[in-house]
Amino acid sequence: MEAQSFAMDRPMDPQALIDDLQLEHQRLEERLAELDALGWLTPSEQVERKTCQKMKLAKKDRIAMLEKMTV
């Protein structure tokens, strides 16, 4: 999983940040689907799944905040 955020690579344009965060959110969603498809998870996979869930929620919250600011 990539630790660095794409949002940090672009200028502080709110729409660019929203686009990057949506891309990261989608990647996390895809990884969660991969983990869920495994059925039984190892302890490290369980930790990864929980971390992905938390990161996905944080991205969603940040997207919502930025969207409110751009209205």
C-alpha positions in Angstrom: 0.0 0.0 0.0 1.3 3.4 -0.9 2.0 5.6 2.1 2.4 8.9 0.3 -0.7 10.8 -0.7 -1.2 11.9 -4.3 -2.9 15.0 -3.0 0.5 16.2 -1.8 1.9 16.2 -5.3 -0.4 18.9 -6.7 -0.9 22.5 -5.9 -3.6 23.3 -3.4 -6.4 23.5 -5.9 -9.5 22.2 -4.1 -10.8 20.3 -7.1 -7.5 18.7 -7.8 -7.3 17.6 -4.2 -10.8 16.2 -4.4 -9.9 14.3 -7.6 -6.8 12.8 -6.0 -8.7 11.9 -2.8 -11.4 10.2 -4.8 -8.8 8.2 -6.7 -7.1 7.1 -3.4 -10.6 6.3 -1.9 -11.3 4.0 -4.9 -7.9 2.2 -4.6 -8.6 1.6 -0.9 -12.1 0.3 -1.8 -10.5 -2.1 -4.4 -8.0 -3.4 -1.9 -10.8 -4.0 0.7 -12.7 -6.0 -1.9 -9.5 -8.1 -2.6 -9.1 -8.7 1.1 -12.8 -9.6 1.6 -12.6 -12.0 -1.3 -10.0 -14.0 0.6 -12.5 -15.1 3.1 -10.1 -16.0 5.9 -7.5 -13.3 6.8 -4.2 -13.7 8.5 -3.6 -11.4 11.5 -1.6 -9.0 9.4 -4.3 -9.0 6.7 -6.8 -8.2 9.4 -4.7 -5.2 10.5 -4.3 -4.1 6.9 -8.1 -4.4 6.3 -8.9 -2.3 9.4 -6.2 0.3 8.4 -7.7 0.5 4.9 -11.2 1.0 6.3 -10.0 3.9 8.5 -8.0 5.5 5.7 -11.0 5.2 3.4 -13.3 6.9 5.9 -10.7 9.7 6.4 -10.5 10.2 2.7 -14.3 10.4 2.4 -14.5 12.9 5.3 -11.8 15.1 3.7 -13.6 14.9 0.3 -16.8 16.0 2.0 -15.1 18.9 3.7 -13.4 20.1 0.5 -16.7 19.8 -1.4 -18.4 22.0 1.2 -15.6 24.6 0.9 -15.9 24.8 -2.9 -19.7 25.4 -3.0 
